[in-house]
Amino acid sequence: APAPVPAPAAPTPAPTGEGVVTAPMPGKILRVLVKEGDQVKTGQGLLILEAMKMENEIPAPKDGVVKKILIKEGQTVDTGQPL
């Protein structure tokens, strides 16, 4: 297995297929529902983002494989930030 690459923090939700999933709004990552290497289908929930006291499930934009998770649970994200 390849050596682990140091991450800025523990990883969390991610690029799918050839696209990168980004935060649609600023908020806090409550839960990551997938892990790196997972196969996902269009519309499948990738993570739960809390914004304005509401929980929002962020879906996969298309079928693919989670290549890398760039955020972690509890992390605050900004609009457009890669997940």
ABEGO torsion letter per residue (X at the ends): XBBBBBBABBBBBBBBEABBBBBABBEBBABBABBBGBBBBBGBBABBBBBGGBBBBBBBABBEBBABBABBBGBBBBBGBBX
